[in-house]
Amino acid sequence: LMGGLRTHFFFFYSTSDEMTLHLDLGDPARDRRIARYLGGITLRRDWTLFHEDIPAVQKLLQSGRSGAVEIRYRAAGDYRAPFRWHRFQCAPLSALGGGDGLLLGAITDIENEVALRNANRDTTLQIGMLVQSSFTRIYEIDTVRGTLGRITHADGNYTRDSAPRPMAELIEAEIAGGVIHPDSAPEYRNWLLPGFLERCAGSGRTYAFESGLRLPGNTDYRWYAESITCPDPGTPHRFLRLCRDITELHRQREHNLRLQERARYA
């Protein structure tokens, strides 16, 4: 039961404010009865419940309804032991023939679940920071709708453009307006060919190239490394376009090529 996690069951009688905690279902002698459970919960000094989590338990039990909260709890009653995260949940038994005000509950150890969840959250934040720092701009391409929209980042959230523009119209406008360098224009026009992106960036492949762009805020063209990939095989018509400024790297590469040419002539 409960996936093998450590679980203690309890009955709570709201009319008498008494808690019966079953520490071991196979040994009734180990049942722990606590009078004035809610009435004395803030005065008790056994520190079974972490003090900051007491209001959540009070609110749940006083409601008399089904619910669950996550709390820090010492299940063994060893007050020198560290608090561990538990899920405190309960439901009324009136529907099962129990008396009014009778709640059946369970306190389940979820320390590992919380640790894993926090680790996943930290990893997600790290990935988000890495993506944001590595790529100047992020776009979403939908070849079915024929649209291209910007994905922006603010306060840890990524937001899609609410009104993506028709991709063909946008590319031609940027070529005509000088946003896309003339030498890079054929690469972008390839995106408009039927099935081009699906062939180049589908099935786990990544379509990568370098281009010259003059994005807003720049007076001169800068070099960008672009990568287009399909993140979800279930939507093979949707692609992410990741655009990273590599102007300094491109200049260094050109400088190295000139040095190699000079060495060859020498």
QUIQUICOR-V895082 format. One record per residue. N is the residue number from 1. RES is the residue in one small letter. PSI is psi in degrees with one decimal (none if undefined). Layout:
BEGIN
<<N	RES	PSI> <N	RES	PSI>>
END
This chain:
BEGIN
<<1	l	140.8> <2	m	29.4> <3	g	24.4> <4	g	3.6> <5	l	156.1> <6	r	119.3> <7	t	133.8> <8	h	132.0> <9	f	155.0> <10	f	157.0> <11	f	137.3> <12	f	124.7> <13	y	104.4> <14	s	-29.1> <15	t	-37.1> <16	s	-3.0> <17	d	49.1> <18	e	137.5> <19	m	129.5> <20	t	113.2> <21	l	122.5> <22	h	98.0> <23	l	-28.0> <24	d	112.1> <25	l	-23.6> <26	g	-2.2> <27	d	89.2> <28	p	-22.7> <29	a	-20.0> <30	r	1.6> <31	d	140.7> <32	r	119.0> <33	r	128.4> <34	i	110.7> <35	a	152.7> <36	r	53.7> <37	y	-54.3> <38	l	-35.5> <39	g	-32.7> <40	g	11.8> <41	i	-33.0> <42	t	-16.1> <43	l	-19.4> <44	r	143.9> <45	r	27.9> <46	d	-9.5> <47	w	32.5> <48	t	-42.9> <49	l	138.1> <50	f	133.9> <51	h	-32.7> <52	e	-17.7> <53	d	-4.3> <54	i	-44.9> <55	p	-33.8> <56	a	-40.7> <57	v	-42.5> <58	q	-48.5> <59	k	-41.4> <60	l	-48.1> <61	l	-37.0> <62	q	-24.2> <63	s	-28.7> <64	g	16.1> <65	r	169.7> <66	s	142.0> <67	g	175.4> <68	a	145.3> <69	v	155.5> <70	e	129.4> <71	i	163.8> <72	r	129.7> <73	y	145.5> <74	r	102.4> <75	a	-32.0> <76	a	-8.8> <77	g	6.9> <78	d	106.0> <79	y	-2.9> <80	r	-12.2> <81	a	154.4> <82	p	152.3> <83	f	144.7> <84	r	151.8> <85	w	133.8> <86	h	154.7> <87	r	117.8> <88	f	111.8> <89	q	152.2> <90	c	164.8> <91	a	146.7> <92	p	146.9> <93	l	5.6> <94	s	-34.1> <95	a	-17.6> <96	l	14.0> <97	g	2.6> <98	g	168.9> <99	g	159.1> <100	d	141.8> <101	g	9.1> <102	l	123.9> <103	l	138.7> <104	l	133.0> <105	g	171.9> <106	a	143.5> <107	i	109.6> <108	t	132.8> <109	d	120.4> <110	i	28.2> <111	e	-46.4> <112	n	-37.5> <113	e	-44.2> <114	v	-40.9> <115	a	-42.6> <116	l	-41.0> <117	r	-41.8> <118	n	-39.8> <119	a	-41.5> <120	n	-39.8> <121	r	-43.0> <122	d	-40.7> <123	t	-41.6> <124	t	-42.9> <125	l	-40.7> <126	q	-42.3> <127	i	-43.7> <128	g	-42.9> <129	m	-38.0> <130	l	-46.1> <131	v	-43.9> <132	q	-37.3> <133	s	-25.0> <134	s	-29.9> <135	f	130.1> <136	t	-41.7> <137	r	149.7> <138	i	133.5> <139	y	161.4> <140	e	130.3> <141	i	132.4> <142	d	107.6> <143	t	-20.9> <144	v	-47.4> <145	r	-17.5> <146	g	37.2> <147	t	158.8> <148	l	124.0> <149	g	153.4> <150	r	143.0> <151	i	120.3> <152	t	157.7> <153	h	127.8> <154	a	131.8> <155	d	37.8> <156	g	4.3> <157	n	144.5> <158	y	129.7> <159	t	130.8> <160	r	150.6> <161	d	126.9> <162	s	-20.6> <163	a	74.8> <164	p	147.3> <165	r	155.3> <166	p	128.0> <167	m	-44.6> <168	a	-44.9> <169	e	-42.8> <170	l	-44.9> <171	i	-45.7> <172	e	-36.6> <173	a	-38.6> <174	e	-31.5> <175	i	-46.6> <176	a	-34.6> <177	g	-0.9> <178	g	9.8> <179	v	-42.0> <180	i	128.7> <181	h	142.1> <182	p	-35.3> <183	d	-23.2> <184	s	-9.7> <185	a	-43.4> <186	p	-33.5> <187	e	-42.7> <188	y	-34.1> <189	r	-23.8> <190	n	-30.4> <191	w	-26.3> <192	l	-10.0> <193	l	136.1> <194	p	125.2> <195	g	1.9> <196	f	-53.1> <197	l	-34.7> <198	e	-37.2> <199	r	-38.6> <200	c	-30.2> <201	a	10.9> <202	g	171.4> <203	s	43.6> <204	g	0.8> <205	r	160.2> <206	t	129.1> <207	y	115.9> <208	a	143.4> <209	f	170.8> <210	e	145.3> <211	s	159.5> <212	g	122.2> <213	l	149.0> <214	r	83.3> <215	l	161.7> <216	p	134.3> <217	g	-13.5> <218	n	136.9> <219	t	-24.4> <220	d	161.9> <221	y	142.4> <222	r	157.2> <223	w	138.3> <224	y	140.1> <225	a	124.7> <226	e	139.7> <227	s	131.8> <228	i	128.7> <229	t	158.1> <230	c	105.3> <231	p	-22.2> <232	d	110.5> <233	p	-22.1> <234	g	-17.7> <235	t	75.2> <236	p	-3.5> <237	h	-0.3> <238	r	131.7> <239	f	151.1> <240	l	132.6> <241	r	115.9> <242	l	125.1> <243	c	117.6> <244	r	132.6> <245	d	120.5> <246	i	27.8> <247	t	-47.1> <248	e	-40.0> <249	l	-40.6> <250	h	-42.0> <251	r	-41.6> <252	q	-38.9> <253	r	-42.6> <254	e	-39.8> <255	h	-43.5> <256	n	-37.2> <257	l	-39.7> <258	r	-40.3> <259	l	-39.9> <260	q	-39.8> <261	e	-43.7> <262	r	-42.0> <263	a	-36.9> <264	r	-44.4> <265	y	-40.1> <266	a	none>>
END
